[in-house]
Amino acid sequence: MQWKFSEEQDAYREALRGWLGDVAGSEQVRAWWGLDGTAPDHSAFEQRFVADGMAGVGVPEELGGQGGGLVELAITAEELARVAAPSSAWLATVLALPVLATRPDLVKAALDGGHAALAVAAESAPDAAPALEVDADGRVSGVVPRVLGADRAGILVVRVGSGADAHLRVVETSGPGVTTTPHLLLDRSRSVADVRLSSAPSDVLDGADPETVLARATDVAGVLAAADALGAMQRMLDLAVEYSGQRQQFGVPIGSFQAVKHAAATILVDVEAGRSGVYYAAASVDGGFPDCSLHAAAVKAQVTAAAGRAADTALTMHGAIGYTWEHDLHLHFKRARLDEQLFGSVTTWNERIADGLELLPS
């Protein structure tokens, strides 16, 4: 199966690719990453992304966006990864926006550059204490580790309580009792932070069923992480093919060697299969297909694993230069490696598939 974009989707992809070509060249990306000896700083790119209208693409108009859906968001994720541009604030926000749908004021603030993030701990054992607790005055306390984009967010959505008492609340990071502790990742195009709440004021999110909205957010996260891995994999293939046409051994380009051709062809097969899978899963989740959660899990597991293999292969094809700080390959290598672990490992998502499949009768 080969995925075909609509004319509007093709036009958006080309427009976004052109825009990124203008604002996210290699030198600028390295500056955002902090590879010039400074600390990573994504704020300039994030502000430009919002100001130039890119942040609202893929967000429904009723939420204040420019329209479109998960396919457009996947296009955005793929293109951002292709240039290794910062994406934590954008990705965390698009995951949180549907959860905030009952609060148009917060949606507007998030889209206008305030950003939002889901500070929700992974599911624990049924008898375990919840990660966050709320008192009678609506003040939340507890710790949620490694939250994507929490250091970039002005709005946090948290889950408190357990079982039938579980519900979602909103915490503003500018308020009292909120501390975010960022972690410096090898992939400096993304950021995570531990969120510590100490009697932080919060508002309840009325009408938001935690199980339903977080299950949807999980599916979207799986698709967008896979789309990101797809973009990184495509760029690593492009770099490897370009280099194999330049580097010579025995008086001929190494790209003429059968082993190098086979290595590139293997990545290409994974890229093309991954692209069809990612965009089918995006359409499936958007359309609420019966098996959409399985489709999201499949591409998260398979495409991110393929990107990890492609990273190793591309590094081998580059030889010694691929290990150097000066070459761009490591930007995408690190991006692909984080995508394998982001929102859960390949094994975790394969287990989701196994749990969702019906056993055949013996």
N, C-alpha and C positions, 0 to 999 in steps of 0.2 A: 504494500500500500504506500502511495506517495501522497503527502499532504499538499494541498493547493490552497494558497491564500486568496482571499477576495481582492479585488482591485484596491479597495480602501486599505486593507491590511498591507498589501504590497507597497502602497504609497507611504503609509506610516513608517514601515520598516526602512525604506529608502530615505525618508526625511530624517528619521532618528539617526541613521547611520551617517548621514551627511553632517548633522548637527554635532555628533560625537567626534567626527573627523576634524571639525573646526575647534572644538573646545577641549578635547581629551586626547591630545597627542601624547607620545611616549614621555617626553620631558615633563609635561604638566602632570600626567598620572604619577610619575615618580615623585614629584613634589608633594602631591596629595598623600602618597604612601609614606612620606618621610624618609625616602631613600637618599636625600641630600644631607642627611645628618640631623634633621629636625624631627620633631614628633609628628605622627600622622595628623593631618588636619583636613577633614572632608567638607568643612563648612562652605567654602567658596563654591565647590561643585554643587552641593545640595541647594544653595541659594540660587544658583544659575538654573538648575534643573527645574525649580519651582517657578522662577521668574519667567522662563521661556515657555511655560505651559506644558512641559513634559510630564509633570507629576500627576496631572489629572487624566491622562490617557489610560483607558482601561477601567476607569472608575465610573459607575453609572451616573447619568445626569441627575437622577433624583438624590444622589448623595453629594452633588456639587461638582462632579467630575465632567469630563468631556465626552463620556460615552465609551462604548466598547465593553469588553469583558476580559475573561481570563486569557483568551488567545492574544489579545493586545498586550496584556501584562507579561505573557511569556515572551513575546517579541522583545519587549523592553528588557527583560531579564537577560535574554540571549545577547542582545546588542551591548548592554552594559558589560557583560562578562567578556565579550570579544575584545574590548579595549582595556579591560581590568579597571574600570571606573568604580568609584565608591558606590555601594548600593544598600548599605544597612538601613539607613533612614528611610529610603523609599520602600524597601521590601517590608520592613517592620510596619510601616504605615499602611500599606495596602492590605496586609493581613489583619490589621486592627480595624480598618474603616467599616467593614460590614458589621462588626460587633458593636460599633458606635452608632449604628443607623438610627437608633431612637433618640439620639442627641445631635441634631443638626449643627448646633453651635460648636460642639467638639469636632465634628467632621470638618467643618469649615476651618477651624483653627489648625487641625492637622494638615489639611491640604495647602494651607497658606504658609507652611514652613514650620509649624509648631511640632509636627511629627508625633506619631503615637507608636506604642509598642505593647505587645501582649506579654505581660510579666506573669506567666502561668507556669507553675511547676508541672513536671511530668506526673502522670498518674502513678500513685503509690499503692501499696497493698490496701485492701478495703478497711482493715482495722488500724491503719496508720493514722497518726495525727496530721491534719492539713498543714501545708507549708505556711499559710497565712491565716490569721485569725482576726476577727473584728469584734470590737466591744459594743456596748449598748449605744454609744454615741457615734458609731460609724467610723471609729479610728482603727486603722489596720496595722498589724504588727507581724513581723516575720521576715524571712529571707527567701528570695528566689535567685538561684545562681545562673550565670551565663545566659542572660537575656539578650537576644539579638537587638542591636540598636538602642538599648536602654539609655546609653550615654548620650544619644542624639535626640531623645524623645522629651517632649513637654507633657505628654499625657500617657499614663500607664493604665492598662486594663488588667485587673487582677481577679483571680478566683479565690473566694474565701469560703470557709465551711466545708462540709463533706456530706455525701449522700443526698438526702432530700433537702438538706439545709444549704447546699452549695448554691452560690449565686455570684454574679459578677459586679464589680465595683470599679469606679474610676478614681485614680489618684493623680494629682498634678505634681510634677516633679519640682516645681518652684515652691511648693508648700513646705511646711515644717515636717520633720521626721522622715525625710526621704534622702537616702544616700545611695549613689550609684558608684561602683568601683570598677572601672574599665580593666580589661585584660588586653595586653598587647599580643596580637596573633601573628603568626608567620605570614598569613595572608592579611596584609594591612589595608586591603580594600574593603574589608568588613570589620565590624567591631561588636564585641559582646561585653556585658557588664553585669556584675552581681548587684541585685537590688535589695537594699535593706530598708525596711519600713519599721519605724518606731512610733506607734500611736499617730500615724499619718492620717489626716482628714481624708474622707472619701465620700463619694456619692454612689448610690446604688444605680445600676443600669436596669431600669424597669423594662419588662417585656423581652429580655434577652435570656433565653434558655441556655445555660452553660454547655450542656451536652451537645445540643444542636449546632450552636454557632462555633464552638471549638472544634467539632468534628469537621465542619466545613473549612475552617481555617487550616486544619491539618492537611486536608486534601490539596488546598491551594498552595500551601507551603511545599508539599512534595512536588507538585508540578513546577513551581517556580525555581526550586533548587535544581531540578533536572534541566530546566531551560538554561539556567546559569551554567551548569556543567557542559551543556551542549555548546554554548558560545565559547567557553574556554577551550573545549576540545577542537572546535573548528579553527580557532586561532593558532593552537599548537600545531595542527596539521599544516596550515598555511606557512608558518614559520619553518617547519621541518622540510617541506617541499621546496621552499625558496632556498634554504641553505644547501640542500642536497644538489641543487642545480649550480651552486657556486663553488662548493668545496670539491677539490680534485684529489684523486689518488691514482697513481700509475698513469698520470697524464689524461685522465677522463673524469667527468663529474661523478661523484659517488651515487648520484641518482640513477646512473645507468646500471648499477649493480642490482642483481635480481633480489638479493636479501633486503635492500633498501626499498625497492619497489613494493615488495610484499608487505613490509612494515607500514608503508604509507597507505597501501590499499586496505589493510586491516583497519586502520583508523578511519579511513573514508567510509567503509561499510558501517562502522559503529556510528559515525556522524549521521549518515543518511537514515539508518534505522532509528536512531535516537530522535531525529527531527520529526519523522512521521509519528513516532510514539508520543513525544511530548505534546505536539499540537492536537493529536487525537484525544489525549487525556485531558488537555485544557478544555476542548469542546465538550467532552463527556462530563467533566465536573461542572462546567457552566450550565449545561443542559439538564443536570440532575439525572443522568442515566443510572439505571439500577446498579451497575457495577462500577460506578465512577470512582469510588474509593479504592477499589482494586486497581483500576487503571492508573490512578495517581501513585499508588504504592509501587506498581510495576516500573514506571518510568523513573521514580526516585531511586529505586534499587538498581535498575539495570543501566540507566544512562550515567549516573554518578560513578558506578563501578567501571563502566567503559571509559569514562574520562580519566579515572585514575590509571587505568592501563595505558591509555594514550599518553599520559604525562610521562610515564616511564619510557615508552617507546620513542617519543619525541626527544627526550633527553639523550637516549642512546644514539639516535640519528644525528644529533648535533655534536656528539663527542665532547671533547674538553670544553669547548666554548659554551656549551649548554650549562655548565656548572658555574659560570662567571656571573658576578653581580651586574656587569655592564650589559649583558644580553637580556632581552625582554622575556625570554622563555620562562624564567623563574617566576615572573608575575602570574602567568597563567597556570604554571605547574602548581603553585601554592593555592591558587583559586580552586582548581579542580580537586585538590586534596581536601580542602575545607568542605567543599560541596558533598564529599563522601560522608562526612560526619554531621553536617548541618541538619538540624531537626531530627537527628537519629541516624545511626549507622546503616549500612547496607543490610546487615543481618536483621536489624530491628524492623526495617520495612519489608523484608522478605517474610518475617514472622507475621506481619500484618496481612500479607497475602495469604499465608497458610491458614491463619485464623479465619479469614473471610471466605475461604473456599469450602464448598460442601463436600463432605466425604462421599465417595462413590460406594454403593452397596457392594459387599463382598460377593 
